[in-house]
Amino acid sequence: MSLSTAIAAELDARPDQPGIVSAQDGPDSLALHVLSNTPVGVNLEHLDFAVIDPNQPEWTIDELRAWGDRLAQNVTYLMEPLVVIEVDAQGGEVELRSQSPTPRGQLRSYYEVRLNKTGTLRIDRLSFDAQTRKRQASPFQLTREVLERLADDLVETAHKR
């Protein structure tokens, strides 16, 4: 069973139930913070992915940068393309964001992806309000097909370490 198949099965077992839905396949785990779950797709607060392998050391900043580059190259089917915007060698993090945020009225919304030296990834959708100059978390939707493809791409890009 793949991680994409495992998360699909977990979502099928919890139709229309909010909360955390998670699945694991070997060292790979995926946790969805679900607001709503339908046969067509999910509405998420955020998504967490991790490669949990106690035999592997922490990721180096070069490995994280390469993972970020692979994600930006492979995950091209979200609303906006992703680009690496920050590499924090001291903090052991790499950040990707939407290349061009989507404007809607006063808001500009974008994806933010954070990779950590512990082998974790978090995807959030944020909205920046031009009037208040503040940003806030925004729920985002993924079809089941896109979610399963994303799960496969997360696994594939992480294991080219």
Secondary structure, 3 states (H helix, E strand, C coil): CCHHHHHHHHHHHCCCCCEEEEEEECCEEEEEEEEEECCCEEEEEEEEEEECCCCCCCCCHHHHHHHHHHHHHHCCCCCCCEEEEEEECCCCEEEEEECCCEEECCEEEEEEEEEECCCEEEEEEEEEECCCCEEEECCEEEEHHHHHHHHHHHHHHHCCC
